[in-house]
Every structure is written in structure tokens, then in C-alpha cells.
Amino acid sequence: MTALPEWMVLPPDGLTAADYEALPEEVCRSLEIVDGAIVVNPAPRRVHQRIIRNLSYLLAEASGPGYEADFDVDLRLRDVPLLNRRPDLVVYDSSLDEDAVLRPEHCLLVVEVMSPGSMTADRIDKPGEYADARIPHFWRVENPNDDPRLIQLFRYRLDPTTRVYASAGVDTGKVSLHDPFPVTLDLAALL
């Protein structure tokens, strides 16, 4: 029988921010922390990564000099109990120090690309957490059957009073958007 790695054994009150920051970087790349509990995410499929990479380049260019668009980064939604997500893509304030913890107040837009194993998290859990943390915009990309003709972009805008996302539209094909910044996307070309 193989013993669990030491980092997988949770303290009774769950993992803290300090515990998480002490983990090796290569371990953190596949983890999210939800209410102090470790959630291990499987490696994404290549098509998933391709969509993220292509969308990242488009949003980085469109968002302008005041923002960065990055993927594969930690987003600290809450310290206690620790809630640390790794969104597929984040557009955030470019003045943030490189070593600073990325937090909701730095973010303009969070994007999740839905995978078969992440439906509940991407449709329910994460949007609720991002809205509660007051991130102004949330987008979800869905691509049934890896068919470029079926790729959809679900856009949401935060209602700051209720802290709930309201639909800002569902798009397919080619789309020109103006919120949160002007950008033209050819969704099929993301593949």
C-alpha cells in the first residue's frame, strides 16, 4: 500500500492560504482549494487548451494596455476558509505586481471553458463564487462534440446589488462585443 503524499493530508480545519503557498508550484498547477479542501483537476484536453490559448491572445490585445489576459493562474477568492480557483482565463489589472496574489478586485473578466467533467463547476459553482466575489464579468465557452459550428459563448454581467450574474447574451459564429471592452471574435476560429 502506498501512503498519501504529505501535502494531501489535510489539517482538521482544512488547508490555509499559508499551507497552499508552501506547496511546490508543480503540485499547485492541478489543484483548486474549495473551503480548505483540495480539488484535483485532471489535465485538460488539447482542444480545451487551444480554445483558451486563442481566446487569451484575442482578449489580451483587445483589453488594452491597462489589462493582462492570462491562463493557468491562481485566483484567491477568499482566505478563510480558503477558496482558490484556477480559472481558464482571467483579464485583470496590469498594474498588479508580478508576485502579488491575484484577487477578485484585480479582475475584470473571468472565462471558463466547459469540459465534460466540469459542467457543474463551470455552470453553477464557479459563477456563483465569482459573482459573490464581485468580479464584474463572467464568460463560459461551451463546445459540444468539439464542433466549431456549435461553439457558444455565454456572457454574464454582475448585478452589483444582488451579487448575481445576469445574462448579457449567448453568441455563436462571429460576434462584435463592446462590454467589457470592444472585441470581435470568430468563435469557430478558436478551435
N, C-alpha and C positions, 0 to 999 in steps of 0.2 A: 504494500500500500504506500502511495506517495503522499507526503504531507503537503498541505497547502503552503504556498509561499507566505512568508511573514506578513507581507503587505496586504494579503487577502483576509487576514484575521482582523475583524472589526473590533474596535473598543466597544464596551457596552453602550455608550451613548452615541455611537456612530463615528464616522470619520470627521475630523475637524479640518478647517482650512489649513492649519499648520501641518497636520498629518498628510494632507494631499500634496502640499508644496514640498514635502520631504521625499515624496515618491520619485523614482527615476523617471526622466522625461519619456523614455520609451514605453514605460508602463502606462503613463497618463494618456498617451495618444489614443488608446482604445477604451478609455473609461469615461463615464459620466458619474457624478455623485448626486443622488437624489435623496434628500432628507438624511444625509450621512451614510447612506448605503451605496455600495459600489454596484454600478450597472456596467457590465462588459458588453461592448458593441462589436459585432462581427465586422470583418473587413468588408467595406462596400464593394459592390460590383463595379466593373470598369465603366459601364455606361453611366452609372451614378456619378462617378468621379469626373467623367468627361463633361457632363452637364454642369457640374459645379465649377470646373475649371473655365469653361467657355463663358458661363454667366459671370463669373468673377472678373474676367477681363473686361467684359462689356460694362459692368457696374462700376468698376474702378475708373474707367475712362469717363463715363457719364456723370458720376457723382461729383467730379471736380476736385480742385486742389485741397479743399477742406476736409476731405474724407479718404479713408482707405477701404478697400474691399478685400477681405482675406477669408481663407478657408482653413480648416484644421487648427482652430484656436479655441482656447478655453474662454467661456463667458461665465463669470461669477454672478449668479442671480441673487444669492443670499449666503450669508456667512453662517447663521445658526438657525436651524440645522442646515448644514452645508448643502447648497444646491448649485452644482457646477455642471453646465451643459457644454457640449461641443457642437454648436450649430454648423450646418453645412457651409454657410456663408454669412458673413457679418459685414455691414457697411458701418463704419464708426469714425469718430473724430480723429483726424490725422495728427492733432497736436498731442495725443496721448503718448507718454514716454514709452519707449520700446519695452522696458522691463515692468511696466505697471500692469496690474491685474485689470483685464477688460471687464467693465461693469455695465449694467443697463444704461446708466446715464451717459455713457460714451456712444451708445448705439443709436443709429437712425433706422436701420433696417436689418432684420434677420430673415434668412431664407433657409428653408428645409426642403430637400429633395426626397420625396417619399419613396421608400423601398418596401417590398412585400413584408419584411419583418419589422417595419417601423410605423405601420398605419396608425395604430392607436396613439403612439407617442407624437407623431407628426401632425395628426388631425385634432387631437384633444389635449394631451398633456402639455406639450411644449408651447402651443399657442396660449394656453391658459397661464402658464408660467411667465411667458414673455409679456403678456398683457398686464399681469399682476405687477410685473417689474417696470411697467410703463415704457416699454420700447415702442416708439410711435408707429412703426410699420412692420408687418409680417407677411412674407410671401411663402407659398407652398407650391412646389412643382410636382405634378403627377404625370407619369408616363406609362400608361397601361400597355403592356405587351411590348415595350421598347419600340413602339411605332412612332416615328417622327410626326406623323399626321395626327396623332392622338394626344400629343403633349399639351398639358394645360397649365396655366399659371393662375393660381388663386391668390388674389391680393386682398389684404386687410389693413384697415386703418384703426388706430386706437381711439376709442371714445374716452377721453381723459376723466370724465366724471364717473363713469361706471367701471373703468378699467377692464373693458371687454372690447375685443376686436369686432368691428363691423365690416361686412364685405365691401370692398372697393372695386370688385369686378372679377370676372373669370375670363381669361383670354386664351385663344388658340391662334395658330398661324403667326402672321406678322402684326405687331402691335406697337403703337406710339403712346408712351405714357408721359405724364407730367408731374406725377406725385410718387415718391418724394423728390424726384428731380427728373428733368427731361431725359428720356432714353427710348430708343427704338430697338425692339427685339424681334428677331425671327426665331420663334420658339423651336421650329423644326431644325434649324441650323445649330441648336445647342448640342445635338447629337453628333 
